[in-house]
Amino acid sequence: MDIGDGLAVVMKIESHNHPSAIEPYHGAASGLGGVVRDILTMGARPTAAINSLRFGPLDDSHNQYLFSKAVAGFTDYANTLGIPTIAGEVYFSSAYSTNPLVNAMCVGIVEVKKLVRARASGVGNLLMIVGAETGRDGVHGASGLASRTFEAGAEPSTVVQASDPALEKLLIKACLELADTDWLVGMQDLGAAGLTSSTVETAARAGNGIELDVLKVPCREAGMTPYEIMLSETQERMLIIVKREFED
């Protein structure tokens, strides 16, 4: 949103409900981390966090556990990044027992002339993954939920992405520095469905195809299959599209 004087406000909100029901601390933390990177992908500096929460009554011990851990996860992540949580709301109802709603929002600011697009433009330009090494955490997170029936059994906590706010803080600094150069073509967060969605989306926006070599993706776990690499939802990663002459 253009606010005048050459500046724009960038906003993103999303829910992290199901992950927070499985593993509330990392579910809420990674929810905030994701919207922070969505702000970052436009070249904006994240400046504020907001949340909207729904939980079951706190006279139930499991609801107490979900609530306390989710709030701690969100707060710890924001505090480590140095981003203030400026507003929030919470509502308790039996309708949300064991199935909380955890909505995270981030607001950022950017110079309009420095807005970055999530497009893989330019034939021959390079894709690079920056940030965390790719692991198995989050595999079958969004993709598994999309195909899951309500009769299916409980998922293991490994489908929830682990969060590392200290690494995200470094990633923010690096990406903002990169956005100030003329090396960058585009940038995209690796969120739901990981490398699969980020590459397809950036290519589609540019009207281009993409060639991928999954063997070049830095992995932190041995023996990862191409399937796991493409669907990993490891946090604190960004896909950047760089002009070929600046690959070094």
N, C-alpha and C positions, 0 to 999 in steps of 0.2 A: 504494500500500500504506500503510494507516494505521499509523503508528509511535507513536501516543500523543502526549499534550500538544498536541493540535490540529494536528499536522503529518503530512504524507504524503510518501512517497518515490515518485517517478515514474521509470519506466525504459522505455527503448526501444532495441531492437537491430534492425538490418537489414543486408542484404548489398548491396554495390555491386560485384559481381564483374565483370560484363560491361563496365561503364564503365572499370574499372581495368585490364582487359586491352587496351582501346583507347587510353586516355590515362591512365596510372596516377597521375600527380600529381593532376590535377583529379578523377579518378574516386574516389580515396580521400578527398580533401579534401571533395568535395561529399557523399560518403557520411556523413562526420561532421557536416557542416553540416545535412544533412537530419534526422538524429536529434536534434540540438540543437534545431531548430525544432519537432520533434514534442514535445519536453519543454516548450518555451516555449508551445506552443498550449494547454497545460493550465494556464497561468498559473504554472508552476514555474520556478525559477531553476536553470539548468544548473550543476552543481557538479563533475562528474567525467566523464572519458571512458575507454573501455576498447576494446581491439580484439582480434580473433582472426583470424590470417592464415595462409593456405596458399599456398605458392609452389613452383615447380619447383626442382630442384637448382641451386645457384649456380655450378656449373662451366660453365653455359651462359650466354653473354653476354646473351641476351635476358631470361632469368630474372633475371639481376643487375640489368638495367635496370628491369624491372617492380618488383622488390622495393625497390630504392633509391628510386625515384620515388614509389611508393605510401607508403612509410614517411615520406618527406619531406613529402608532401602532407598526410597525417594529422597529423603533428607540427606543421607550420607552422600549420595551421588551428587546432589546439587551443591552441598557444602564443599566437597573435594574439588569441584570445578570452579568454585568461587562465584556461582550464579545464585542470586537471592531468590527464594521462593516468596513472591510478593502477594500471592492470594491463593485461596483454596476453599473448599467446602467439603463437608462430609455429612452423610445421611445414613441412618441405621433403620433397617426394616428386615423382617423375617423373609421377605422375598429375595434377599441377597445372601442368606445363610449359605455358607460354603461356596458361594458363587459371587464374589465381589466384582464390582466395576471399578477399574483403576484407569482414570483418564489423565494423561500427562500432556502439558502444553509448554511450549517454549516460544519466547519472543526475542527477536534479534533486530539489529539495525545495520544498514549497509548504504554506501553511496550508490545511487542509481547507476552511475556510469561503471561501477565495478560489479554489477550483478553477474553471477555465473549461471550458466544454463546446464542442465543435465542432458547434454547431447553429445553423442560420439561422432562429431562432424569431422570431415576431412579424410580423404582416402590416404591410407598409409600412416596415419597418426597412431600413437601407441596407447594401449590400456595398461595401467599399473594399479596394483592393489597396495595401499599404504595403511599402516597401523598394525593391528594384531596379526599374528600368524593364525592361519585357519585351522580350526579343530573340529571335533565332532559335536560340540555343544550346539544345540538348536536344530540339529538335523531332525526333520519331521516335526518341526515346530509349527509354522504356519501351514506348510504343505500337508502335514499330518492332520491338523485340525480341519483343514478344508475338506478332507475326505473321510472324516471320522463320523461315526454314528453315535447317537446318545446311548446306545446299548453297549458300546465298546468299553473295555476295561480302562482303568486309570493309567495315564501315561507316566513313565518314569520322569524324575526331575531333570534328567539330562536333556529332555526336549526343550527346557528353558535355558536361554542363553545366560552364561555367566557374565558378570559385569566387572570392568576395571576402569573406574573413573580417573585414576592417575594417568593411565595411558590415553584416555580420551582428552584430558587436558593438554597433553603434548600434541595430540592429533589436531586439536583446535588451533593451536599456535602454528603448527606447520602448514595447515591448509590455508589459514588466513595470510600467511607469508607468501604462499604459492599464488593465491588469488591476486596479489599485488604485482605479479610479474606478467609478462606477455607470453609465457610458456604454456599456459593452461588453455585448453579448448573447452573442457566440461568437467563436471564432478558429480558423483552420485553416491549416496549412502548405500552400504550393503546391509539391507534390512531383511524383511521377510523373503524367504526363498533365496537369499544370499546372492551369489554370483549369477545365478540363473536369471532372476528378475532384473538385477541392475544392468546387466549387459544387454538383455533384450529391450528393456525400456529405453536406454540411452541410444541404442542403434535405431529403434523405431522412430524416436523423435527426430533423428537426423536423416531418416530415409536411407540408412546404410545397412550393410551387413557387417558381421564381426567374425574374425577368426580367433579362436581360443586354443591355447595349449595348457591344459590343466596341470601338466607336469611341472610347469614353471610357477605354480601358485605355492608360496611359502606355507608349509604345513607344520604344525607343532606336534602332530601325532603320526607315528609310523603306520604305513600300510593303508592310508586313506584311499578309497576308491574314487574314480572320477564322479560317480553319483554323489558320494558324500561331500566332495569338494564343491560341487556345483550347488548343493542344497544347504551347506553349512550356514548357520546364522550366527557364527562367531561375531561378537560385538567389537566396537572400536575399529572398524575397517571402513575405508573409503575407496571407491573406484575413481581414478582420475584419468582423464584423456589428455595426453600431452602432445604438443607439436613434435614431430619426429626429430627435428634438428636439435631439440633440447632434451633428448632422452637421458643424457648423462647428468 
